[in-house]
Amino acid sequence: MSWSTIQVEKHGHTAWITLNRPEAMNAISTQLARELLAALAMVEEDGEVWAAAITGAGERAFCAGADLRERKDMSREQMVRQRALFVKMFTAISFFPKPLVAAVNGYALAGGFEIALGCDLVIASERAVFGLTEVGLGIIPAGGGTQNLPRIIGKARAKELIFTARRLTAQEALEWGLVSRVVPADQLTAVTGQLLADMVQNAPIALQQAKRAINYGLEMDLHSGIALEAECYNVCLTTEDRDEGLRAFNEKRRPQYKGR
């Protein structure tokens, strides 16, 4: 498939999705939203991809949010249609079933920050800047920001960031628990690539079931969460990969997983 606003590359069992509008700070246009939604579906359906990353082209921005230049000439009807598309895109990120890492290499503002918040982990360049700045434009975060942010850092801190439209440096984001690591800018791709490589050494069905147990379990009471965990474990128990893992352990060798 050909892309005009993103790039998709596969490396072994990993995939990289790059937002590719550096001249517009990788802002989310209608076309980018369509292509990102399609790319996520393609990567999800590709059985050879076990984990993925999203990043932005260039050094200035991961993604600066919605493309407001495109939006300024839209009719109300066009804006409503675009919003429906954006909701589908953000939902696809938040509910992507495989491990998904955001490699943030500059500004991650508004919808750009919400893309990162929808991922499982965020690796940030030391030059990264984060912020949900929507209230300054008379709107609210609506790409999952009001839901994902308080689940990560708590209600009070999320309200502080959203109500003030404050921007955080990479180090501040690390201290607030929004990112997993802060690395030098020239090491972002390598560190993220190694993290993905570490993930895909493991059984892909187990990766997906662990993500399911964590994400959905957090929305449940403890009793229901433990029941869900048992259900996810049982999915793994009947796979060929589980048998391979057990054999490899007893034979003192690295397992060769196949996603079956």
C-alpha positions as MATLAB code, in Angstrom:
seq = 'MSWSTIQVEKHGHTAWITLNRPEAMNAISTQLARELLAALAMVEEDGEVWAAAITGAGERAFCAGADLRERKDMSREQMVRQRALFVKMFTAISFFPKPLVAAVNGYALAGGFEIALGCDLVIASERAVFGLTEVGLGIIPAGGGTQNLPRIIGKARAKELIFTARRLTAQEALEWGLVSRVVPADQLTAVTGQLLADMVQNAPIALQQAKRAINYGLEMDLHSGIALEAECYNVCLTTEDRDEGLRAFNEKRRPQYKGR';
ca = [
       0.000    0.000    0.000;
       1.256    3.504   -0.781;
       1.152    6.255    1.822;
       1.337   10.023    1.490;
       1.339   11.193    5.121;
       2.835    8.250    6.987;
       5.476    5.579    6.495;
       5.205    1.939    7.544;
       8.301   -0.237    7.877;
       8.667   -3.796    9.108;
      11.761   -5.098   10.856;
      11.442   -8.762   11.711;
       8.493   -9.112   14.071;
       8.224   -5.357   14.656;
       6.657   -2.497   12.723;
       7.330    1.256   12.757;
       4.602    3.712   11.839;
       6.039    7.174   11.183;
       3.858   10.272   10.991;
       5.382   11.873    7.928;
       4.374   15.534    7.669;
       7.489   17.192    9.117;
       6.767   20.456    7.294;
       3.545   20.678    9.363;
       5.085   19.302   12.589;
       3.335   16.015   11.763;
      -0.049   17.582   12.505;
      -3.073   15.325   12.116;
      -4.805   16.092    8.822;
      -7.824   14.226    7.536;
      -5.557   12.218    5.238;
      -3.104   11.372    8.011;
      -5.953   10.192   10.230;
      -7.265    7.953    7.433;
      -3.817    6.521    6.732;
      -2.930    5.988   10.401;
      -6.214    4.163   10.952;
      -5.501    1.964    7.913;
      -1.908    1.333    9.007;
      -2.978    0.259   12.487;
      -5.489   -2.171   10.984;
      -2.844   -3.549    8.622;
      -0.298   -4.039   11.412;
      -2.924   -5.587   13.681;
      -3.880   -8.119   11.002;
      -0.273   -8.977   10.117;
       0.517  -12.139   12.043;
       4.241  -11.599   11.538;
       4.166   -8.315   13.508;
       4.163   -8.870   17.254;
       4.860   -5.310   18.501;
       4.910   -1.833   16.956;
       6.041    1.752   17.463;
       4.674    5.125   16.413;
       7.046    8.048   15.883;
       7.216   11.338   13.989;
       9.417   12.353   11.067;
      12.026   15.019   11.677;
      13.407   16.422   14.913;
      10.894   19.203   15.684;
       7.780   17.261   16.520;
       6.304   13.869   17.228;
       2.919   15.408   16.455;
       1.662   18.919   17.198;
      -2.009   17.930   17.262;
      -4.765   18.523   14.735;
      -3.957   20.456   11.582;
      -5.689   23.736   12.406;
      -4.757   25.244    9.032;
      -6.817   22.579    7.315;
      -9.631   23.014    9.798;
      -9.991   26.791    9.467;
     -11.785   26.526    6.104;
     -14.005   23.586    7.000;
     -17.762   23.806    7.160;
     -19.507   22.615   10.306;
     -20.547   19.443    8.473;
     -16.976   18.732    7.344;
     -15.693   19.274   10.871;
     -18.239   16.838   12.288;
     -17.176   14.195    9.746;
     -13.511   14.793   10.543;
     -14.169   14.480   14.264;
     -15.856   11.118   13.730;
     -12.778    9.949   11.811;
     -10.443   11.237   14.533;
     -12.412    9.393   17.221;
     -12.012    6.150   15.249;
      -8.265    6.776   14.923;
      -7.693    7.515   18.610;
      -9.862    4.573   19.628;
      -7.833    2.269   17.367;
      -4.649    3.386   19.147;
      -6.042    2.972   22.674;
      -7.471   -0.478   21.899;
      -4.681   -1.769   19.644;
      -4.230   -5.381   20.826;
      -0.456   -5.696   20.383;
       2.236   -3.857   22.370;
       2.490   -0.306   21.021;
       5.301    2.109   21.905;
       5.412    5.852   21.240;
       8.896    7.169   20.377;
       8.496   10.904   21.009;
      11.110   13.077   19.331;
       9.908   16.648   19.850;
       6.610   18.388   20.506;
       3.741   16.078   21.472;
       0.887   18.515   21.921;
      -2.895   18.149   22.061;
      -3.825   15.267   19.739;
      -0.153   14.376   19.411;
       0.114   13.876   23.152;
      -3.104   11.861   23.020;
      -1.583    9.510   20.442;
       1.261    8.888   22.896;
      -1.134    8.470   25.835;
      -2.985    5.768   23.900;
       0.204    3.720   23.529;
       1.429    1.230   26.115;
       4.787    2.888   26.721;
       6.382    6.228   25.834;
      10.102    6.626   25.176;
      10.981   10.310   25.018;
      13.856   12.218   23.519;
      15.402   14.636   26.004;
      14.058   17.379   23.707;
      10.453   16.172   23.909;
       7.706   18.505   25.127;
       4.250   17.304   26.193;
       0.975   19.136   26.711;
      -2.787   18.953   26.393;
      -3.307   22.531   25.276;
      -6.864   22.379   23.950;
      -8.603   24.574   26.552;
      -6.471   27.459   25.309;
      -8.303   27.107   21.979;
     -11.774   26.911   23.490;
     -12.114   23.128   23.255;
     -11.154   20.111   25.371;
      -8.901   17.108   24.774;
     -11.070   14.677   22.817;
      -8.657   12.017   21.616;
      -8.859   10.103   24.872;
      -6.910   12.710   26.837;
      -9.509   13.304   29.547;
      -9.749    9.532   30.035;
      -6.232    8.183   29.548;
      -4.355   10.934   31.401;
      -6.103   10.576   34.799;
      -5.748    6.810   34.569;
      -1.984    7.265   34.250;
      -1.220   10.104   36.678;
      -4.388   10.445   38.758;
      -7.361   12.779   38.621;
      -5.884   15.807   40.400;
      -2.697   15.981   38.354;
      -4.599   15.380   35.108;
      -6.930   18.270   35.923;
      -3.956   20.508   36.648;
      -2.370   19.790   33.280;
      -5.613   20.052   31.303;
      -7.022   23.114   33.099;
      -3.775   25.100   32.769;
      -2.764   23.821   29.288;
       0.696   23.490   30.824;
       3.557   21.980   28.852;
       5.960   19.502   30.412;
       9.578   18.858   29.529;
      10.677   15.287   28.965;
      12.227   15.144   32.437;
       9.047   16.482   34.037;
       6.995   13.930   32.098;
       9.286   11.206   33.463;
       8.843   12.471   37.019;
       5.056   12.562   36.572;
       5.020    8.962   35.319;
       3.974    9.844   31.774;
       7.010    8.359   30.046;
       9.056    5.242   30.729;
      12.464    6.570   29.714;
      14.157    9.773   28.581;
      17.075    9.270   26.203;
      19.395   11.451   24.122;
      17.755   12.463   20.857;
      20.220   10.538   18.730;
      19.491    7.330   20.675;
      15.683    7.410   20.520;
      15.303    5.063   17.565;
      17.927    2.616   18.832;
      16.532    2.462   22.372;
      12.966    2.028   21.141;
      14.094   -0.594   18.635;
      15.858   -2.541   21.376;
      12.768   -2.369   23.586;
      10.658   -3.785   20.747;
      13.275   -6.474   20.113;
      13.171   -7.450   23.788;
       9.386   -7.748   23.585;
       9.258   -9.901   20.474;
      11.646  -12.478   21.894;
       8.561  -13.561   23.802;
       5.425  -15.357   22.699;
       3.115  -12.989   20.787;
      -0.117  -14.488   22.073;
       1.193  -14.126   25.621;
       2.096  -10.478   24.919;
      -1.429   -9.748   23.723;
      -3.073  -11.574   26.610;
      -0.860   -9.806   29.163;
      -1.869   -6.453   27.643;
      -5.521   -7.476   27.728;
      -5.312   -8.557   31.363;
      -3.646   -5.303   32.444;
      -5.761   -2.874   30.437;
      -9.161   -4.393   31.067;
      -8.337   -5.586   34.579;
      -7.643   -2.030   35.709;
     -11.254   -1.153   34.889;
     -12.589   -3.957   37.133;
     -12.810   -4.726   40.832;
     -10.003   -6.993   42.059;
     -12.129  -10.157   42.078;
     -13.206   -9.638   38.456;
      -9.676   -8.688   37.438;
      -8.228  -11.892   38.839;
     -10.906  -13.865   36.988;
      -9.949  -12.060   33.769;
      -6.278  -12.830   34.407;
      -7.117  -16.539   34.732;
      -9.076  -16.400   31.486;
      -6.147  -14.744   29.665;
      -3.754  -17.326   31.105;
      -5.970  -20.133   29.829;
      -5.831  -18.669   26.306;
      -2.038  -19.041   26.433;
      -2.169  -22.480   28.037;
      -3.570  -24.180   24.936;
      -1.152  -22.643   22.402;
       1.731  -24.282   20.581;
       3.941  -21.465   21.822;
       3.298  -22.460   25.431;
       4.404  -26.016   24.621;
       7.485  -24.634   22.852;
       8.328  -22.428   25.821;
       8.149  -25.386   28.174;
      10.293  -27.542   25.882;
      12.878  -24.792   25.447;
      13.122  -24.264   29.198;
      13.770  -27.935   29.843;
      16.193  -28.196   26.922;
      18.021  -25.040   28.058;
      17.665  -23.226   24.729;
      15.957  -20.093   23.391;
      12.348  -20.784   22.361;
      11.275  -20.389   18.752;
       7.833  -18.868   18.941;
       5.438  -18.802   15.980;
       2.325  -17.096   17.283;
       0.251  -20.262   17.358;
];
